[in-house]
């Protein structure tokens, strides 16, 4: 088990970084953050740390450093943390339970994150609405999971909650950018339960962060659409 702090190269606006920071905080793992904005929102003149350049294959966050070793990509990082730290696991102890968590993590990565990203990167109203419909359709499946347990994959928070944290933090911003429809009641209740978790306290967005997020993508749309004229 590692005894030195984990270094997280990440940024609050990146949902994939949020996943990792949520898991670190929820598990009580000592960590420090090196702020590296994602390429799409990296300010002009920002100096990317040499250490990050040397060890992040795609030069995108998140990346973590543990005892001199590096790994990029959020889901492999979450699994790596499970290997490196034995306390406060976010995986069940039984193989069947672990399989359910991993299956739902991969499912959300595809069917929740893709339409979510489609909403805020969308530049066409029809496509934004299409992404919104797909997102809410995915929430119906999440609702089914929550009919049988208070958390996404059982009786306690798991890696699935870390994945969903990257969604919940930006939900208000998504609505301002075109997300329509109401969350199923069970999903709304799950969100409220998540806000009571230790991990949430570290990743929750302020009003200013939500405004920053919305402003960036409204500007992105403006630039993209001006090029079409």
C-alpha positions in Angstrom: 0.0 0.0 0.0 1.3 3.4 -1.0 2.1 5.8 1.9 3.0 8.9 -0.2 0.4 11.4 -1.5 -1.1 10.7 -4.9 -0.6 13.5 -7.4 -3.6 14.2 -9.6 -3.0 16.1 -12.8 -6.4 17.4 -13.6 -8.9 20.2 -13.7 -12.4 20.8 -12.2 -14.1 21.4 -15.6 -13.1 17.9 -16.8 -15.7 15.2 -15.8 -13.0 12.5 -16.1 -10.8 14.4 -13.6 -13.9 14.8 -11.3 -14.3 11.0 -11.3 -10.8 10.5 -10.0 -10.9 13.3 -7.4 -14.2 12.1 -6.1 -12.8 8.6 -5.6 -9.7 9.9 -3.9 -11.6 12.0 -1.5 -14.3 9.5 -0.9 -11.7 6.9 0.0 -9.7 9.2 2.2 -6.6 8.9 0.1 -4.1 11.7 0.6 -3.6 13.6 -2.7 -2.5 16.9 -4.2 -3.8 18.4 -7.4 -1.6 19.9 -10.1 -3.9 22.0 -12.2 -3.7 21.2 -15.9 -6.7 22.4 -17.9 -8.0 20.2 -20.7 -6.7 21.1 -24.1 -10.1 22.5 -25.2 -10.1 25.1 -22.3 -6.3 25.6 -21.9 -5.6 29.3 -21.7 -3.2 30.8 -24.2 0.3 30.8 -22.8 -0.5 28.1 -20.2 2.7 26.2 -19.4 2.0 22.5 -19.3 4.2 20.8 -16.7 7.1 18.8 -18.3 6.3 15.9 -16.0 2.8 15.8 -17.5 4.1 16.0 -21.1 6.5 13.2 -20.4 4.0 10.7 -19.0 0.6 11.5 -20.4 0.3 9.7 -23.8 -2.5 11.9 -25.1 -1.6 15.0 -23.2 -5.0 15.0 -21.6 -6.2 14.9 -18.0 -6.6 13.1 -15.8 -3.2 11.5 -15.0 -2.0 10.4 -11.6 1.4 9.7 -10.1 1.8 7.1 -7.3 5.2 6.3 -5.9 7.0 7.5 -9.0 4.6 5.6 -11.4 2.2 7.3 -13.8 -1.1 6.4 -15.3 -3.6 8.3 -17.5 -7.3 7.7 -18.3 -9.9 7.8 -15.6 -11.3 4.2 -15.5 -7.8 2.6 -15.5 -6.8 5.1 -12.8 -9.8 4.1 -10.6 -8.9 0.5 -10.9 -5.2 1.3 -10.2 -6.2 3.1 -7.0 -8.1 -0.1 -5.9 -4.8 -2.1 -6.4 -2.6 0.5 -4.6 -4.8 1.3 -1.6 -6.5 -1.4 0.4 -8.6 0.9 2.6 -12.1 2.2 1.9 -12.5 0.3 -1.4 -15.1 1.4 -3.8 -15.6 -2.1 -5.1 -17.6 -4.9 -3.4 -15.6 -7.8 -1.9 -17.3 -10.5 -4.0 -16.5 -11.2 -7.6 -20.1 -11.0 -8.7 -20.5 -7.6 -7.1 -17.3 -6.3 -8.7 -18.5 -7.5 -12.1 -21.8 -5.5 -11.7 -20.0 -2.3 -10.7 -17.6 -2.6 -13.7 -20.4 -3.4 -16.1 -22.3 -0.3 -15.0 -19.2 1.9 -15.0 -18.6 1.0 -18.7 -22.3 1.4 -19.5 -22.5 4.9 -18.0 -19.2 5.8 -19.8 -20.9 5.0 -23.1 -24.6 5.8 -22.6 -24.5 8.6 -20.1 -21.3 10.5 -21.0 -21.6 10.5 -24.8 -25.0 12.2 -24.9 -24.0 14.5 -22.0 -20.9 15.7 -24.0 -23.2 15.9 -27.0 -25.3 18.5 -25.2 -22.5 20.9 -24.2 -20.4 20.5 -27.3 -23.5 20.7 -29.5 -23.8 23.6 -31.9 -27.0 22.7 -33.6 -30.3 22.9 -31.8 -31.7 19.7 -33.3 -28.5 17.7 -32.3 -28.5 19.2 -28.8 -32.1 18.0 -28.4 -31.2 14.6 -29.8 -28.4 14.3 -27.2 -30.7 15.5 -24.5 -33.3 12.8 -25.3 -30.6 10.1 -25.3 -29.3 11.3 -22.0 -32.8 11.2 -20.4 -33.3 7.7 -21.9 -30.1 6.6 -20.2 -31.5 8.0 -16.9 -34.4 5.6 -17.3 -31.9 2.7 -17.1 -30.2 4.3 -14.1 -33.7 4.6 -12.5 -34.2 0.8 -12.9 -30.9 0.2 -11.0 -32.0 2.5 -8.2 -35.3 0.6 -7.8 -33.5 -2.2 -6.1 -30.7 -0.4 -4.1 -30.0 3.1 -2.8 -26.7 3.3 -4.8 -26.0 2.5 -8.4 -24.6 -0.9 -7.8 -25.6 -2.1 -4.3 -26.0 -1.0 -0.8 -22.9 1.3 -0.6 -21.3 3.8 -2.9 -19.0 2.3 -5.4 -16.9 3.4 -8.5 -20.3 3.9 -10.2 -20.9 6.9 -8.0 -17.5 8.3 -8.9 -18.5 8.1 -12.6 -21.8 9.7 -11.9 -20.2 12.5 -9.9 -18.8 13.8 -13.2 -22.4 14.2 -14.5 -24.0 15.6 -11.4 -21.5 18.4 -10.9 -22.4 19.9 -14.2 -26.2 19.2 -14.3 -27.3 22.8 -13.7 -24.9 23.9 -16.4 -26.2 21.2 -18.8 -29.7 22.6 -18.3 -28.6 26.0 -19.3 -26.9 24.6 -22.4 -30.0 22.8 -23.6 -30.6 19.7 -21.6 -34.3 19.1 -21.3 -36.5 16.7 -19.4 -36.8 15.8 -15.7 -34.6 13.2 -13.9 -36.6 10.3 -12.6 -37.4 10.7 -8.9 -35.1 7.9 -7.8 -32.2 9.5 -9.8 -32.9 12.9 -8.2 -32.9 11.2 -4.8 -29.6 9.5 -5.6 -28.1 12.8 -6.5 -29.2 14.2 -3.2 -27.6 11.3 -1.4 -24.4 11.8 -3.3 -24.2 15.4 -2.1 -23.8 14.1 1.4 -20.7 12.1 0.6 -17.2 13.2 1.5 -16.1 12.9 -2.2 -18.8 15.3 -3.3 -17.5 18.0 -1.0 -14.3 18.1 -3.0 -15.8 18.2 -6.5 -19.0 20.2 -6.1 -19.2 23.2 -8.4 -19.8 26.7 -7.1 -22.2 29.0 -8.9 -19.2 30.7 -10.4 -17.8 27.4 -11.8 -21.2 26.6 -13.4 -21.3 30.1 -14.9 -17.7 29.6 -16.2 -18.7 26.3 -17.8 -21.8 27.6 -19.4 -20.0 30.7 -20.7 -17.2 28.7 -22.2 -19.5 26.5 -24.2 -21.8 29.4 -25.3 -18.7 31.1 -26.7 -17.6 27.8 -28.3 -21.0 27.6 -30.1 -20.8 31.2 -31.2 -17.4 30.7 -32.7 -18.4 27.4 -34.4 -21.6 28.8 -35.8 -20.0 32.0 -37.0 -17.7 29.9 -39.2 -20.7 28.3 -40.9 -22.0 31.7 -42.2 
